[in-house]
């Protein structure tokens, strides 16, 4: 039984549980306070404009999240953004965030299903999705066998497993967080080196981050209150994702 079949059953079990109402901020979100918190704590990595290019982003892998990438960010729930800010991304993906209201399903490992050569070919194949299309028949076959259930037949992150009610390829909020990668999203894909992507496929998200000590979103639970985190999540949603002025 290959990796994605095992993962399909595990994810299916999670989706069988009644989906919670995605968390809302306790009380109205104050965008001015969110802007101030963002400028003080977030802009150094994510940039003043939310472009992921703050002065602290150099050398980080993967690069900080690009909040202005509406294609990807619109697929993330506010509760997920809150939990990642409060607990740190690694802790959330490992399901160690205390008080989280839902479970995450990180990218699984395919080291038992694919050779190193196949993984390298697959990464090169994934890079072609937003270009001239699929070129390598061998890599295409690997993609179809292992990646389509989550990333979709055209690599747009709209596979049937993570989002059973999703009408591809539009914007959506996936029931599974974080949402699967959209290989056609240049802003999303440019955050990752080939080395990072190869490790991601080979080891899975958690082991890849831990073994390489890649930089990941830190926890702010000791720095910000829950209310402050909700304010900054609301600011990111309104200003960067929805493109509205304060």
N, C-alpha and C positions, 0 to 999 in steps of 0.2 A: 504494500500500500504506500503510495508516494506522499510527499509532504503536504501538497495542497488538499488531498483527500482527507488526511487526518485533521488538517486545519479547518476544512469545510465543516466537519462534524462538530469540532469544538466551537467554532463561531456560530453554527446553527443552534447549538445548545444555548448560547448566550442570547441569541435573537428570539429564542422561544419564550424567554422571560418577558413579562409585560414591560414594554419600554416606558421608562420614567418620563414625566414631563420635564423637558430640558430646563435646567435651573435658570431662574430669573434673579436679577439683583434684588436684594431685600430693600424695597423702596426705590424711588426715582434715581436714575443715574445722573450725576452731576458732571457734565462734560468739561467744565472749567477745572474742576478738581482732577478729573481724569487726565486732562492735558498737562497739568502741573506735575502729576505723578509720572506721566510718560516722559516728560522732559528731564526729570530728575533721575529716573531709574532705568528707562528703556531705550532712550534715544542713542545712548553711547554705543549700543550694538545694532539696534534696529533702524537707526537713522531718524533725523528730525522729520523727514517726509515719509517714514515707514517703508523705505526702500531696501532695508537690510544692509545699508552701507554706512552705519555710524562709525566714528573713529576707532571703536574697539573691535570691529568685525574682522580686520586683517588677521590672517593666520588661523581663523576658526574653520573647523570642518565638522559638520556641514555649516555653510554660511547661515547667519541668523535668518529667521523667517522674514519673508518680504510681505508686509501687511497690505501693500498696494496691489498684490497679486490677487485680484478679486476672484479669478477663476478657482484658485485653490482655497483662499480664505473663506469664501462663501460656503464652502463645504464643511467647515468646522463649526461646531456648536459653541455658544458662549460659555456653557458649562465646562467644555473641554479647555477653552482658553483660560478660564478661571482656575481650573485644577492645575494646569501646567504652570501658570504664574505662581500659584500658591505652593505647590509641592515640588516643582521641577519636572522637566519632561521625562527624564529617565525613571523617576519614581512613579509617575503616572502610568507610563507604558508598562512598567513592571507590576502595576496594580498594587503599589504600596502606598498610594496617597490616602492618608487617613480621612475618612468621611466622604470619600468620592461617591457620587450617586450612580455611577454606571461603570461598566468594565471596558477596558480597551483591548484591542486585539492587534498586537504589533506584527510587523513583517516577520514571517517564519524563516527558518534556515532551510536551505536546499542543498547542503553539502553532501547529503546521502543520496541525492537524486541526480546531481549534475557534477561533472568534472570541472576542474579549474579552467580548462580550455573552453568548455561549453559556456561557462559563466562569463568569460571574457567576450566571447562571441555574442552572448545575449546582451551585454551592456552596450556593445557597439550597435547592435540591432535596435536597442531602445533609443539610442541617440538619433536614429534615422526617422523616427516617427513624425517629428515636426518638419522634416526635410522632404526628400523626394519619395519617402515611403519605404516599405519593407523590401530589402534587397537580398539578404541571405536566406535561401530556402531552408537551410539547416537550422539557423537561429530562429526563423519563423516557426518551425516545427516545435522547437524547444519552448518558445513563447506560448504557443497554442496549448501545449501539454501541461504547462506549469503556471502560467501567469494570467491567462484570460479570466478565470473565476473572479479575480479581484480587480485587475487592471483593464478588463474589457478587451474585446476583439481587436480594437484599434489602439489600445494602450491609453485610453483617455480617462482611466480611473473609474469607469462606469460598469464594471463587471457585475454579474447578477448576485454574487455572494455578499459583498458588503452593503449593497443597497438594493434590496429586492423590489422596491417600489420606484426605483429611479428610472426616469425616462431619459435615456442616453441621447446626446452627451451634454445636456444642459447643466446649469449650476444646481447644486443640491446640498442638503445636509445629510451625510451618511449616518446610518444607525451605528456604524462602527467607526470609532475614532482612534487615531487620526485617520482621515480619509485616504484611500489608496492613491498613489502618485499618478498624475496625468503626464505621460511622457511627451505629450504635445504642448505642454505649458513651458515655454522657454524660461520664464522667470523662476519657475519651480525647479526645473532641471539644471539650470546654471548654478544652483547652490551646491551641487555635488560633483566631486571629482570622480574619475573612473575607478580609482582605488577604493573610494568610499562605497561606490555602488557595487563593486565586485565583492567587497566584504559584507555588504548588506545582504546580498543574495546568498552568499556562502554560509554566513554565520547567523543571519537574522538580525533584526534591529538591535536588540538588547546586547547580545554578545559582541556585535560589531562595535558598538559604542564603548563597551567596557574593556575589550581587549586592546583597542587602539587608543583608548583614553581620548576619544574625540570630544570636542567641546559640545555641551548641550545646555539647554535652558536651565538656569539655576533656580532654586526655590526662594521665594520672597516672603514666606510665612512669618519669618522673624523680623522682617523689615516693614511690611505693609499689613494693614488690617484687611479683613474680608471686604469691608465696604470700600476701601481704597482700591482693592483689586477689581471689584465690580465697576468702579468708576473708570478705571483705565481700560477694562475690557469694552465698556460702552463707548469710550472715546475711540478706540481702535476700530470698532464696528462701524460707528457713524462716520468718522472722518476718513479713514483709510480704505475701508472695505466698501462702504456705501457712497463714499465720495461727497459727503455733505459737510458744509461748513458748520463750525460750532455756533 
